[in-house]
């Protein structure tokens, strides 16, 4: 079984910004998740919320977020 590769697509200082990007990606049919969300809520200065996507979807995801 092949293990999927994930990449950090973007980092945000607020969880709300990360949620918006995740929603845009999921609306387009891409899998997306937020990592480090609890640390970003506890410490917005030092803990960035990271939007993660599958490596194979990275280019398409970047284009979607650039259109935002």
mmCIF file of the N, C-alpha and C atoms, coordinates in Angstrom:
data_MODEL
# 
_entry.id   MODEL 
# 
loop_
_atom_site.group_PDB 
_atom_site.id 
_atom_site.type_symbol 
_atom_site.label_atom_id 
_atom_site.label_alt_id 
_atom_site.label_comp_id 
_atom_site.label_asym_id 
_atom_site.label_entity_id 
_atom_site.label_seq_id 
_atom_site.pdbx_PDB_ins_code 
_atom_site.Cartn_x 
_atom_site.Cartn_y 
_atom_site.Cartn_z 
_atom_site.occupancy 
_atom_site.B_iso_or_equiv 
_atom_site.pdbx_formal_charge 
_atom_site.auth_seq_id 
_atom_site.auth_comp_id 
_atom_site.auth_asym_id 
_atom_site.auth_atom_id 
_atom_site.pdbx_PDB_model_num 
ATOM 1   N N  . UNK A 1 1  ? 0.836   -1.175 0.000  1.00 0.00 ? 1  UNK A N  1 
ATOM 2   C CA . UNK A 1 1  ? 0.000   0.000  0.000  1.00 0.00 ? 1  UNK A CA 1 
ATOM 3   C C  . UNK A 1 1  ? 0.888   1.249  0.000  1.00 0.00 ? 1  UNK A C  1 
ATOM 4   N N  . UNK A 1 2  ? 0.601   2.171  -0.907 1.00 0.00 ? 2  UNK A N  1 
ATOM 5   C CA . UNK A 1 2  ? 1.404   3.376  -1.037 1.00 0.00 ? 2  UNK A CA 1 
ATOM 6   C C  . UNK A 1 2  ? 0.914   4.436  -0.050 1.00 0.00 ? 2  UNK A C  1 
ATOM 7   N N  . UNK A 1 3  ? 1.866   5.051  0.654  1.00 0.00 ? 3  UNK A N  1 
ATOM 8   C CA . UNK A 1 3  ? 1.527   6.085  1.617  1.00 0.00 ? 3  UNK A CA 1 
ATOM 9   C C  . UNK A 1 3  ? 1.434   7.435  0.902  1.00 0.00 ? 3  UNK A C  1 
ATOM 10  N N  . UNK A 1 4  ? 0.380   8.194  1.203  1.00 0.00 ? 4  UNK A N  1 
ATOM 11  C CA . UNK A 1 4  ? 0.192   9.487  0.562  1.00 0.00 ? 4  UNK A CA 1 
ATOM 12  C C  . UNK A 1 4  ? 1.185   10.509 1.106  1.00 0.00 ? 4  UNK A C  1 
ATOM 13  N N  . UNK A 1 5  ? 1.582   11.410 0.232  1.00 0.00 ? 5  UNK A N  1 
ATOM 14  C CA . UNK A 1 5  ? 2.480   12.495 0.606  1.00 0.00 ? 5  UNK A CA 1 
ATOM 15  C C  . UNK A 1 5  ? 1.657   13.764 0.772  1.00 0.00 ? 5  UNK A C  1 
ATOM 16  N N  . UNK A 1 6  ? 1.933   14.526 1.813  1.00 0.00 ? 6  UNK A N  1 
ATOM 17  C CA . UNK A 1 6  ? 1.226   15.770 2.070  1.00 0.00 ? 6  UNK A CA 1 
ATOM 18  C C  . UNK A 1 6  ? 2.218   16.924 2.106  1.00 0.00 ? 6  UNK A C  1 
ATOM 19  N N  . UNK A 1 7  ? 1.753   18.094 1.696  1.00 0.00 ? 7  UNK A N  1 
ATOM 20  C CA . UNK A 1 7  ? 2.602   19.289 1.710  1.00 0.00 ? 7  UNK A CA 1 
ATOM 21  C C  . UNK A 1 7  ? 1.857   20.424 2.403  1.00 0.00 ? 7  UNK A C  1 
ATOM 22  N N  . UNK A 1 8  ? 2.636   21.303 3.024  1.00 0.00 ? 8  UNK A N  1 
ATOM 23  C CA . UNK A 1 8  ? 2.060   22.509 3.615  1.00 0.00 ? 8  UNK A CA 1 
ATOM 24  C C  . UNK A 1 8  ? 1.863   23.504 2.486  1.00 0.00 ? 8  UNK A C  1 
ATOM 25  N N  . UNK A 1 9  ? 0.628   23.882 2.264  1.00 0.00 ? 9  UNK A N  1 
ATOM 26  C CA . UNK A 1 9  ? 0.293   24.789 1.181  1.00 0.00 ? 9  UNK A CA 1 
ATOM 27  C C  . UNK A 1 9  ? 0.429   26.241 1.618  1.00 0.00 ? 9  UNK A C  1 
ATOM 28  N N  . UNK A 1 10 ? -0.016  26.538 2.843  1.00 0.00 ? 10 UNK A N  1 
ATOM 29  C CA . UNK A 1 10 ? 0.015   27.913 3.335  1.00 0.00 ? 10 UNK A CA 1 
ATOM 30  C C  . UNK A 1 10 ? -0.010  27.915 4.853  1.00 0.00 ? 10 UNK A C  1 
ATOM 31  N N  . UNK A 1 11 ? 0.495   29.010 5.425  1.00 0.00 ? 11 UNK A N  1 
ATOM 32  C CA . UNK A 1 11 ? 0.452   29.208 6.874  1.00 0.00 ? 11 UNK A CA 1 
ATOM 33  C C  . UNK A 1 11 ? -0.284  30.505 7.162  1.00 0.00 ? 11 UNK A C  1 
ATOM 34  N N  . UNK A 1 12 ? -1.122  30.472 8.195  1.00 0.00 ? 12 UNK A N  1 
ATOM 35  C CA . UNK A 1 12 ? -1.928  31.633 8.555  1.00 0.00 ? 12 UNK A CA 1 
ATOM 36  C C  . UNK A 1 12 ? -1.789  31.926 10.044 1.00 0.00 ? 12 UNK A C  1 
ATOM 37  N N  . UNK A 1 13 ? -1.877  33.185 10.391 1.00 0.00 ? 13 UNK A N  1 
ATOM 38  C CA . UNK A 1 13 ? -1.771  33.577 11.791 1.00 0.00 ? 13 UNK A CA 1 
ATOM 39  C C  . UNK A 1 13 ? -3.080  33.411 12.547 1.00 0.00 ? 13 UNK A C  1 
ATOM 40  N N  . UNK A 1 14 ? -4.191  33.289 11.814 1.00 0.00 ? 14 UNK A N  1 
ATOM 41  C CA . UNK A 1 14 ? -5.472  33.062 12.483 1.00 0.00 ? 14 UNK A CA 1 
ATOM 42  C C  . UNK A 1 14 ? -6.120  31.803 11.927 1.00 0.00 ? 14 UNK A C  1 
ATOM 43  N N  . UNK A 1 15 ? -6.839  31.145 12.790 1.00 0.00 ? 15 UNK A N  1 
ATOM 44  C CA . UNK A 1 15 ? -7.540  29.929 12.389 1.00 0.00 ? 15 UNK A CA 1 
ATOM 45  C C  . UNK A 1 15 ? -8.632  30.250 11.374 1.00 0.00 ? 15 UNK A C  1 
ATOM 46  N N  . UNK A 1 16 ? -9.251  31.407 11.497 1.00 0.00 ? 16 UNK A N  1 
ATOM 47  C CA . UNK A 1 16 ? -10.318 31.794 10.557 1.00 0.00 ? 16 UNK A CA 1 
ATOM 48  C C  . UNK A 1 16 ? -9.797  31.866 9.127  1.00 0.00 ? 16 UNK A C  1 
ATOM 49  N N  . UNK A 1 17 ? -8.612  32.436 8.924  1.00 0.00 ? 17 UNK A N  1 
ATOM 50  C CA . UNK A 1 17 ? -8.029  32.518 7.579  1.00 0.00 ? 17 UNK A CA 1 
ATOM 51  C C  . UNK A 1 17 ? -7.760  31.122 7.026  1.00 0.00 ? 17 UNK A C  1 
ATOM 52  N N  . UNK A 1 18 ? -7.245  30.248 7.861  1.00 0.00 ? 18 UNK A N  1 
ATOM 53  C CA . UNK A 1 18 ? -6.960  28.878 7.437  1.00 0.00 ? 18 UNK A CA 1 
ATOM 54  C C  . UNK A 1 18 ? -8.251  28.147 7.069  1.00 0.00 ? 18 UNK A C  1 
ATOM 55  N N  . UNK A 1 19 ? -9.300  28.365 7.850  1.00 0.00 ? 19 UNK A N  1 
ATOM 56  C CA . UNK A 1 19 ? -10.593 27.723 7.579  1.00 0.00 ? 19 UNK A CA 1 
ATOM 57  C C  . UNK A 1 19 ? -11.168 28.178 6.234  1.00 0.00 ? 19 UNK A C  1 
ATOM 58  N N  . UNK A 1 20 ? -11.000 29.452 5.901  1.00 0.00 ? 20 UNK A N  1 
ATOM 59  C CA . UNK A 1 20 ? -11.485 29.965 4.617  1.00 0.00 ? 20 UNK A CA 1 
ATOM 60  C C  . UNK A 1 20 ? -10.768 29.264 3.468  1.00 0.00 ? 20 UNK A C  1 
ATOM 61  N N  . UNK A 1 21 ? -9.448  29.166 3.554  1.00 0.00 ? 21 UNK A N  1 
ATOM 62  C CA . UNK A 1 21 ? -8.683  28.490 2.499  1.00 0.00 ? 21 UNK A CA 1 
ATOM 63  C C  . UNK A 1 21 ? -9.054  27.022 2.399  1.00 0.00 ? 21 UNK A C  1 
ATOM 64  N N  . UNK A 1 22 ? -9.204  26.373 3.527  1.00 0.00 ? 22 UNK A N  1 
ATOM 65  C CA . UNK A 1 22 ? -9.600  24.958 3.529  1.00 0.00 ? 22 UNK A CA 1 
ATOM 66  C C  . UNK A 1 22 ? -10.955 24.792 2.852  1.00 0.00 ? 22 UNK A C  1 
ATOM 67  N N  . UNK A 1 23 ? -11.872 25.681 3.145  1.00 0.00 ? 23 UNK A N  1 
ATOM 68  C CA . UNK A 1 23 ? -13.210 25.617 2.555  1.00 0.00 ? 23 UNK A CA 1 
ATOM 69  C C  . UNK A 1 23 ? -13.169 25.800 1.039  1.00 0.00 ? 23 UNK A C  1 
ATOM 70  N N  . UNK A 1 24 ? -12.360 26.736 0.570  1.00 0.00 ? 24 UNK A N  1 
ATOM 71  C CA . UNK A 1 24 ? -12.210 26.971 -0.872 1.00 0.00 ? 24 UNK A CA 1 
ATOM 72  C C  . UNK A 1 24 ? -11.696 25.698 -1.554 1.00 0.00 ? 24 UNK A C  1 
ATOM 73  N N  . UNK A 1 25 ? -10.693 25.087 -0.967 1.00 0.00 ? 25 UNK A N  1 
ATOM 74  C CA . UNK A 1 25 ? -10.101 23.878 -1.546 1.00 0.00 ? 25 UNK A CA 1 
ATOM 75  C C  . UNK A 1 25 ? -11.086 22.713 -1.540 1.00 0.00 ? 25 UNK A C  1 
ATOM 76  N N  . UNK A 1 26 ? -11.780 22.537 -0.439 1.00 0.00 ? 26 UNK A N  1 
ATOM 77  C CA . UNK A 1 26 ? -12.744 21.445 -0.362 1.00 0.00 ? 26 UNK A CA 1 
ATOM 78  C C  . UNK A 1 26 ? -13.914 21.657 -1.309 1.00 0.00 ? 26 UNK A C  1 
ATOM 79  N N  . UNK A 1 27 ? -14.313 22.904 -1.505 1.00 0.00 ? 27 UNK A N  1 
ATOM 80  C CA . UNK A 1 27 ? -15.399 23.200 -2.450 1.00 0.00 ? 27 UNK A CA 1 
ATOM 81  C C  . UNK A 1 27 ? -15.023 22.814 -3.873 1.00 0.00 ? 27 UNK A C  1 
ATOM 82  N N  . UNK A 1 28 ? -13.728 22.833 -4.161 1.00 0.00 ? 28 UNK A N  1 
ATOM 83  C CA . UNK A 1 28 ? -13.243 22.452 -5.485 1.00 0.00 ? 28 UNK A CA 1 
ATOM 84  C C  . UNK A 1 28 ? -13.000 20.946 -5.589 1.00 0.00 ? 28 UNK A C  1 
ATOM 85  N N  . UNK A 1 29 ? -13.290 20.218 -4.512 1.00 0.00 ? 29 UNK A N  1 
ATOM 86  C CA . UNK A 1 29 ? -13.141 18.772 -4.545 1.00 0.00 ? 29 UNK A CA 1 
ATOM 87  C C  . UNK A 1 29 ? -11.785 18.259 -4.097 1.00 0.00 ? 29 UNK A C  1 
ATOM 88  N N  . UNK A 1 30 ? -10.955 19.125 -3.545 1.00 0.00 ? 30 UNK A N  1 
ATOM 89  C CA . UNK A 1 30 ? -9.633  18.708 -3.077 1.00 0.00 ? 30 UNK A CA 1 
ATOM 90  C C  . UNK A 1 30 ? -9.686  18.379 -1.590 1.00 0.00 ? 30 UNK A C  1 
ATOM 91  N N  . UNK A 1 31 ? -8.866  17.427 -1.183 1.00 0.00 ? 31 UNK A N  1 
ATOM 92  C CA . UNK A 1 31 ? -8.739  17.126 0.232  1.00 0.00 ? 31 UNK A CA 1 
ATOM 93  C C  . UNK A 1 31 ? -7.825  18.184 0.841  1.00 0.00 ? 31 UNK A C  1 
ATOM 94  N N  . UNK A 1 32 ? -8.221  18.743 1.965  1.00 0.00 ? 32 UNK A N  1 
ATOM 95  C CA . UNK A 1 32 ? -7.403  19.718 2.676  1.00 0.00 ? 32 UNK A CA 1 
ATOM 96  C C  . UNK A 1 32 ? -7.644  19.564 4.169  1.00 0.00 ? 32 UNK A C  1 
ATOM 97  N N  . UNK A 1 33 ? -6.616  19.875 4.939  1.00 0.00 ? 33 UNK A N  1 
ATOM 98  C CA . UNK A 1 33 ? -6.726  19.783 6.391  1.00 0.00 ? 33 UNK A CA 1 
ATOM 99  C C  . UNK A 1 33 ? -5.932  20.932 6.997  1.00 0.00 ? 33 UNK A C  1 
ATOM 100 N N  . UNK A 1 34 ? -6.211  21.211 8.258  1.00 0.00 ? 34 UNK A N  1 
ATOM 101 C CA . UNK A 1 34 ? -5.470  22.248 8.976  1.00 0.00 ? 34 UNK A CA 1 
ATOM 102 C C  . UNK A 1 34 ? -4.666  21.565 10.070 1.00 0.00 ? 34 UNK A C  1 
ATOM 103 N N  . UNK A 1 35 ? -3.383  21.849 10.082 1.00 0.00 ? 35 UNK A N  1 
ATOM 104 C CA . UNK A 1 35 ? -2.489  21.311 11.108 1.00 0.00 ? 35 UNK A CA 1 
ATOM 105 C C  . UNK A 1 35 ? -2.071  22.461 12.020 1.00 0.00 ? 35 UNK A C  1 
ATOM 106 N N  . UNK A 1 36 ? -1.809  22.143 13.242 1.00 0.00 ? 36 UNK A N  1 
ATOM 107 C CA . UNK A 1 36 ? -1.346  23.117 14.225 1.00 0.00 ? 36 UNK A CA 1 
ATOM 108 C C  . UNK A 1 36 ? -2.449  24.110 14.595 1.00 0.00 ? 36 UNK A C  1 
ATOM 109 N N  . UNK A 1 37 ? -3.702  23.728 14.390 1.00 0.00 ? 37 UNK A N  1 
ATOM 110 C CA . UNK A 1 37 ? -4.800  24.663 14.632 1.00 0.00 ? 37 UNK A CA 1 
ATOM 111 C C  . UNK A 1 37 ? -4.948  25.023 16.099 1.00 0.00 ? 37 UNK A C  1 
ATOM 112 N N  . UNK A 1 38 ? -4.681  24.089 16.996 1.00 0.00 ? 38 UNK A N  1 
ATOM 113 C CA . UNK A 1 38 ? -4.844  24.391 18.419 1.00 0.00 ? 38 UNK A CA 1 
ATOM 114 C C  . UNK A 1 38 ? -3.745  25.324 18.913 1.00 0.00 ? 38 UNK A C  1 
ATOM 115 N N  . UNK A 1 39 ? -2.536  25.135 18.420 1.00 0.00 ? 39 UNK A N  1 
ATOM 116 C CA . UNK A 1 39 ? -1.452  26.033 18.820 1.00 0.00 ? 39 UNK A CA 1 
ATOM 117 C C  . UNK A 1 39 ? -1.674  27.435 18.285 1.00 0.00 ? 39 UNK A C  1 
ATOM 118 N N  . UNK A 1 40 ? -2.235  27.551 17.084 1.00 0.00 ? 40 UNK A N  1 
ATOM 119 C CA . UNK A 1 40 ? -2.485  28.875 16.524 1.00 0.00 ? 40 UNK A CA 1 
ATOM 120 C C  . UNK A 1 40 ? -3.572  29.591 17.325 1.00 0.00 ? 40 UNK A C  1 
ATOM 121 N N  . UNK A 1 41 ? -4.516  28.844 17.877 1.00 0.00 ? 41 UNK A N  1 
ATOM 122 C CA . UNK A 1 41 ? -5.563  29.453 18.697 1.00 0.00 ? 41 UNK A CA 1 
ATOM 123 C C  . UNK A 1 41 ? -5.015  29.884 20.049 1.00 0.00 ? 41 UNK A C  1 
ATOM 124 N N  . UNK A 1 42 ? -4.092  29.100 20.591 1.00 0.00 ? 42 UNK A N  1 
ATOM 125 C CA . UNK A 1 42 ? -3.513  29.431 21.896 1.00 0.00 ? 42 UNK A CA 1 
ATOM 126 C C  . UNK A 1 42 ? -2.453  30.521 21.817 1.00 0.00 ? 42 UNK A C  1 
ATOM 127 N N  . UNK A 1 43 ? -1.688  30.509 20.736 1.00 0.00 ? 43 UNK A N  1 
ATOM 128 C CA . UNK A 1 43 ? -0.579  31.446 20.592 1.00 0.00 ? 43 UNK A CA 1 
ATOM 129 C C  . UNK A 1 43 ? -0.526  31.957 19.159 1.00 0.00 ? 43 UNK A C  1 
ATOM 130 N N  . UNK A 1 44 ? -1.362  32.933 18.806 1.00 0.00 ? 44 UNK A N  1 
ATOM 131 C CA . UNK A 1 44 ? -1.429  33.394 17.426 1.00 0.00 ? 44 UNK A CA 1 
ATOM 132 C C  . UNK A 1 44 ? -0.119  33.984 16.897 1.00 0.00 ? 44 UNK A C  1 
ATOM 133 N N  . UNK A 1 45 ? 0.750   34.412 17.778 1.00 0.00 ? 45 UNK A N  1 
ATOM 134 C CA . UNK A 1 45 ? 2.010   35.012 17.321 1.00 0.00 ? 45 UNK A CA 1 
ATOM 135 C C  . UNK A 1 45 ? 3.002   33.936 16.896 1.00 0.00 ? 45 UNK A C  1 
ATOM 136 N N  . UNK A 1 46 ? 3.088   32.858 17.660 1.00 0.00 ? 46 UNK A N  1 
ATOM 137 C CA . UNK A 1 46 ? 4.109   31.856 17.377 1.00 0.00 ? 46 UNK A CA 1 
ATOM 138 C C  . UNK A 1 46 ? 3.610   30.572 16.757 1.00 0.00 ? 46 UNK A C  1 
ATOM 139 N N  . UNK A 1 47 ? 2.310   30.367 16.699 1.00 0.00 ? 47 UNK A N  1 
ATOM 140 C CA . UNK A 1 47 ? 1.808   29.101 16.185 1.00 0.00 ? 47 UNK A CA 1 
ATOM 141 C C  . UNK A 1 47 ? 0.932   29.296 14.969 1.00 0.00 ? 47 UNK A C  1 
ATOM 142 N N  . UNK A 1 48 ? 1.503   29.126 13.809 1.00 0.00 ? 48 UNK A N  1 
ATOM 143 C CA . UNK A 1 48 ? 0.749   29.312 12.566 1.00 0.00 ? 48 UNK A CA 1 
ATOM 144 C C  . UNK A 1 48 ? -0.120  28.099 12.276 1.00 0.00 ? 48 UNK A C  1 
ATOM 145 N N  . UNK A 1 49 ? -1.343  28.354 11.804 1.00 0.00 ? 49 UNK A N  1 
ATOM 146 C CA . UNK A 1 49 ? -2.225  27.284 11.337 1.00 0.00 ? 49 UNK A CA 1 
ATOM 147 C C  . UNK A 1 49 ? -1.804  26.945 9.909  1.00 0.00 ? 49 UNK A C  1 
ATOM 148 N N  . UNK A 1 50 ? -1.524  25.682 9.648  1.00 0.00 ? 50 UNK A N  1 
ATOM 149 C CA . UNK A 1 50 ? -1.010  25.254 8.352  1.00 0.00 ? 50 UNK A CA 1 
ATOM 150 C C  . UNK A 1 50 ? -2.075  24.502 7.568  1.00 0.00 ? 50 UNK A C  1 
ATOM 151 N N  . UNK A 1 51 ? -2.321  24.952 6.348  1.00 0.00 ? 51 UNK A N  1 
ATOM 152 C CA . UNK A 1 51 ? -3.240  24.245 5.454  1.00 0.00 ? 51 UNK A CA 1 
ATOM 153 C C  . UNK A 1 51 ? -2.411  23.223 4.683  1.00 0.00 ? 51 UNK A C  1 
ATOM 154 N N  . UNK A 1 52 ? -2.840  21.979 4.762  1.00 0.00 ? 52 UNK A N  1 
ATOM 155 C CA . UNK A 1 52 ? -2.107  20.862 4.162  1.00 0.00 ? 52 UNK A CA 1 
ATOM 156 C C  . UNK A 1 52 ? -2.972  20.227 3.080  1.00 0.00 ? 52 UNK A C  1 
ATOM 157 N N  . UNK A 1 53 ? -2.332  19.873 1.952  1.00 0.00 ? 53 UNK A N  1 
ATOM 158 C CA . UNK A 1 53 ? -3.015  19.193 0.854  1.00 0.00 ? 53 UNK A CA 1 
ATOM 159 C C  . UNK A 1 53 ? -2.164  18.005 0.408  1.00 0.00 ? 53 UNK A C  1 
ATOM 160 N N  . UNK A 1 54 ? -2.749  17.151 -0.408 1.00 0.00 ? 54 UNK A N  1 
ATOM 161 C CA . UNK A 1 54 ? -1.967  16.048 -0.996 1.00 0.00 ? 54 UNK A CA 1 
ATOM 162 C C  . UNK A 1 54 ? -0.948  16.641 -1.963 1.00 0.00 ? 54 UNK A C  1 
ATOM 163 N N  . UNK A 1 55 ? 0.211   16.047 -2.009 1.00 0.00 ? 55 UNK A N  1 
ATOM 164 C CA . UNK A 1 55 ? 1.281   16.544 -2.871 1.00 0.00 ? 55 UNK A CA 1 
ATOM 165 C C  . UNK A 1 55 ? 0.836   16.617 -4.328 1.00 0.00 ? 55 UNK A C  1 
ATOM 166 N N  . UNK A 1 56 ? 0.048   15.655 -4.775 1.00 0.00 ? 56 UNK A N  1 
ATOM 167 C CA . UNK A 1 56 ? -0.390  15.645 -6.174 1.00 0.00 ? 56 UNK A CA 1 
ATOM 168 C C  . UNK A 1 56 ? -1.378  16.773 -6.492 1.00 0.00 ? 56 UNK A C  1 
ATOM 169 N N  . UNK A 1 57 ? -1.983  17.364 -5.469 1.00 0.00 ? 57 UNK A N  1 
ATOM 170 C CA . UNK A 1 57 ? -2.945  18.447 -5.668 1.00 0.00 ? 57 UNK A CA 1 
ATOM 171 C C  . UNK A 1 57 ? -2.340  19.841 -5.446 1.00 0.00 ? 57 UNK A C  1 
ATOM 172 N N  . UNK A 1 58 ? -1.065  19.905 -5.138 1.00 0.00 ? 58 UNK A N  1 
ATOM 173 C CA . UNK A 1 58 ? -0.438  21.169 -4.744 1.00 0.00 ? 58 UNK A CA 1 
ATOM 174 C C  . UNK A 1 58 ? -0.596  22.270 -5.790 1.00 0.00 ? 58 UNK A C  1 
ATOM 175 N N  . UNK A 1 59 ? -0.292  21.992 -7.038 1.00 0.00 ? 59 UNK A N  1 
ATOM 176 C CA . UNK A 1 59 ? -0.367  23.036 -8.069 1.00 0.00 ? 59 UNK A CA 1 
ATOM 177 C C  . UNK A 1 59 ? -1.784  23.559 -8.252 1.00 0.00 ? 59 UNK A C  1 
ATOM 178 N N  . UNK A 1 60 ? -2.743  22.664 -8.307 1.00 0.00 ? 60 UNK A N  1 
ATOM 179 C CA . UNK A 1 60 ? -4.130  23.083 -8.464 1.00 0.00 ? 60 UNK A CA 1 
ATOM 180 C C  . UNK A 1 60 ? -4.592  23.893 -7.249 1.00 0.00 ? 60 UNK A C  1 
ATOM 181 N N  . UNK A 1 61 ? -4.199  23.455 -6.066 1.00 0.00 ? 61 UNK A N  1 
ATOM 182 C CA . UNK A 1 61 ? -4.578  24.157 -4.832 1.00 0.00 ? 61 UNK A CA 1 
ATOM 183 C C  . UNK A 1 61 ? -3.972  25.557 -4.786 1.00 0.00 ? 61 UNK A C  1 
ATOM 184 N N  . UNK A 1 62 ? -2.717  25.686 -5.205 1.00 0.00 ? 62 UNK A N  1 
ATOM 185 C CA . UNK A 1 62 ? -2.076  27.004 -5.227 1.00 0.00 ? 62 UNK A CA 1 
ATOM 186 C C  . UNK A 1 62 ? -2.809  27.953 -6.167 1.00 0.00 ? 62 UNK A C  1 
ATOM 187 N N  . UNK A 1 63 ? -3.220  27.462 -7.327 1.00 0.00 ? 63 UNK A N  1 
ATOM 188 C CA . UNK A 1 63 ? -3.958  28.288 -8.279 1.00 0.00 ? 63 UNK A CA 1 
ATOM 189 C C  . UNK A 1 63 ? -5.293  28.747 -7.698 1.00 0.00 ? 63 UNK A C  1 
ATOM 190 N N  . UNK A 1 64 ? -5.976  27.837 -7.022 1.00 0.00 ? 64 UNK A N  1 
ATOM 191 C CA . UNK A 1 64 ? -7.260  28.188 -6.409 1.00 0.00 ? 64 UNK A CA 1 
ATOM 192 C C  . UNK A 1 64 ? -7.113  29.287 -5.373 1.00 0.00 ? 64 UNK A C  1 
ATOM 193 N N  . UNK A 1 65 ? -6.086  29.192 -4.551 1.00 0.00 ? 65 UNK A N  1 
ATOM 194 C CA . UNK A 1 65 ? -5.895  30.194 -3.504 1.00 0.00 ? 65 UNK A CA 1 
ATOM 195 C C  . UNK A 1 65 ? -5.388  31.528 -4.071 1.00 0.00 ? 65 UNK A C  1 
ATOM 196 N N  . UNK A 1 66 ? -4.699  31.497 -5.177 1.00 0.00 ? 66 UNK A N  1 
ATOM 197 C CA . UNK A 1 66 ? -4.243  32.738 -5.809 1.00 0.00 ? 66 UNK A CA 1 
ATOM 198 C C  . UNK A 1 66 ? -5.421  33.525 -6.370 1.00 0.00 ? 66 UNK A C  1 
ATOM 199 N N  . UNK A 1 67 ? -6.482  32.836 -6.770 1.00 0.00 ? 67 UNK A N  1 
ATOM 200 C CA . UNK A 1 67 ? -7.665  33.483 -7.311 1.00 0.00 ? 67 UNK A CA 1 
ATOM 201 C C  . UNK A 1 67 ? -8.507  34.118 -6.225 1.00 0.00 ? 67 UNK A C  1 
ATOM 202 N N  . UNK A 1 68 ? -8.252  33.799 -5.004 1.00 0.00 ? 68 UNK A N  1 
ATOM 203 C CA . UNK A 1 68 ? -9.020  34.276 -3.852 1.00 0.00 ? 68 UNK A CA 1 
ATOM 204 C C  . UNK A 1 68 ? -8.930  35.763 -3.663 1.00 0.00 ? 68 UNK A C  1 
# 
